[in-house]
């Protein structure tokens, strides 16, 4: 696995991307175009915590880009009071990130997915609701804001992973997203972990990681996803 960092411009700001590529597909290596995943951290801005999942996906053949979307708003972490104010700007930053990633020589622009945690999961789901370039989403303990119904243009296959006892983002958010997907007739998978709170570890994390890889292989790497 080859790790590096690049950047692009969004709204006049320089936005960083941590890049994780398979060993045979470094940034200057010609070869087969890869499916790509854009990773989105939570409200704590823990991009370093994304390195493990990103590296594991890269080792299985994905080009992975962890998006520093807080660079657009100059934040290190975000309080709840600032979420609504900054969320539309982060969505535009994600749109620009998809455009940038799609132009990378090692990336297949027809095979791009999103993976988000908590706030990043909300951002991934909302971004996919307006961006037809996103083929699938894996969302960890996030949801779909009811306000997005007014702006939703489409949806894509999604994997919903949530703890039953999450004190930060209630599990009702996962069930609401499930209902939205069912009404639209969009393929989805869901796993609610009994007794688990906000954040996964141990056997729960191992299970979630395996489900994520299988889902992304099915709906991004193989381009079998469908949207509406």
N, C-alpha and C positions, 0 to 999 in steps of 0.2 A: 504494500500500500504506500502510495506517494502522497505526502501532505504538503500543502503550500497555502499561500493567501493571495487573493487578488482583490480588485475593487472596481466599482462602476459608479456612475453619477446618477443621483435621483434627487430632483428638486433642488439642484445646485449644491448638494452635499455629496461627499465621497462616502460610499457605503462599502464596508468590507465583506468579503466572503471567504470563509475557511474552506479550502478545497481538499477533498479526499478522493484519490483516484486509484484504481487497481494498478498493481506494479507494472504491468505491461502497457499501461495507458497514462503515462506521465503527461504533463502539459505540452511537451514538445515531441511526443511520440505519435507517429501516424498509425492508423489502424482502424478497426471497426468502431463505428459510433456506438456509444453506450447509452442505456437508459439513465436518466438523471433524477436525483431526489434533492429537493431544497428543504433543509432542516430549519425549524423555527423554535427558538428557546422560549421559556416562560418569562413572567414578569420580573424575575430576579436577574435577568440578563445573563444567565449562566451559559455562555457559549462554550466554555471549556468543558462543561458537563456533557455537551453534545458530541465531544470527540470520540467517546467510546462507541455509541450507536453509529455514528458516521463512518468510523473506521471499519466496523464490522460489516456494514453494507458495502463499502468499497471493496472489501476482501471477497465479496460474493459477486462482484461484477458491475456495481453501480458507480456512476460518478456522483459524488455527494457534495453539496455546497451548503454550509451553515451560514445563514444570512444574519448579519449584524444590523437588524432593522432599527435598533435604538440609535444607530448612528444618524439617522434622519432627524431625530428629535433631540439629540444631544443628551440622552439619558443613559445611566448605568443600570438602574432598575426603575420600576414605575409603581406609583401608588394608585389605588383604586380610583381616586378622584380625578386622575389624569387619563384614565383609560379611554373614555368617550371622546375626549378632546383630541387625542393622538391617533386613535384607531384608523380613521380614514386616511391619514398620511402614511401610516404603516402599510395599509392595503395598497396604496399607490406604489410604495417602495417594493412590495412583493411583486406587483405587476412588472415593474422595471427589472427586478431580479430575474423573473421568468424570461423576459426578453433577452437579458444578458446571457443567461445560462444557455438558452436555445441557440445562441450564436457561437458557442464554444465549439472548436473543431472536433473535439472528442465526444460531443453530445449529439444524440439523435433528438432533434426538436419535436418529434412526434411522440416521444416517450418521456414525459416529465411528470413526476409526482411530488406531493408535499407530505412532510412528516412534522407534526407539531406537538408541543407539550404545553398544557395549560393555556395561558394567553396565546402562545404560538399555535395551539390547536384551534382556538377560535379564529385566529387569523388565517390559518390554512383552510378551514371550512368556508369562511367568508370569501377568501380569494378564489377558491374553486367554484363558488356560486356565480361568479361573474366572468371567469377566465376559461374559455374553451380549450386552452392549451394544456390545462391540468387534467391528467388522465385518471388519477386516483389520489386519495388522501388517507393517511393513517393519523388518527388523532388520539392523543393520550390525555385523559381527564380534561376535556374541553367541552365544546358545545356549539350551538348555532343560535346567535341572538335573534329573538323574535322580530326585531326591527329590520333584519335583513330580508324578510319576506318581500318588502317593497322593492328591493333592488335585485333579487335573485333572478338570474337569467337561465340558469341550468344547474345541474348537479352531476357528480361523477361518483363512481364506486368509492365507498368509505369503510374503513375499519375503525370501530368505536371501542376504545379500551378505557375502563373507568372502575374506580374503587367504590364499592357499595356504601362505605361509610366516609366518603370524602367530605371533610368539613369546610373545604375552600370552595369547591365547585360541586354542588349537590348532584347526585346520580340522576336526578330528574332531568338534568341537561342532556345526559346521554340518551335517555328515553325519548326526549323531545326530538332530538336529531334523528333517532330511529324512525319516529312517526313521520317526519318530513320526508325522509328517503322512501319510506313505504308508500306514501301518497303519490310521490313522483315516479314510483316504479323503478327505482335505482337499486342496483345490487349493493348489498352491504353485509358486513359481518360485525357481530357485537360480542364482547366478553365483559361481563360485570364480575369483578372479583369480590366474593363475600368477605366481610370483615376488614377490607383494605381501605386505607385513607388516600390522601393526596400524595402521589409518588409511589413508585414500585421498587421493590428490591427482592433479592433472593429468588425463590422459585417463581414468584409472581412475575418478576422482571424477565426471567428466562422464558416463561411461557409467552409473555407479551412480545418479546423479541422474536421468538420463533413464528408467532402469528403474523407479525409485521413483515418479516422476510417473505413468508409464503404469499401474503396478500400482494406485496409489491411485485413479486415475480409474476403473479397471475395477471395483475391489472396494469402494470407499467412495463415490465420487461418483455412480456409476450404481446403487448398491445391488444389484449382481448377485452379491455374495458368498454363500457357503453355509457352514454350520458343522455340526459334529456333536459 
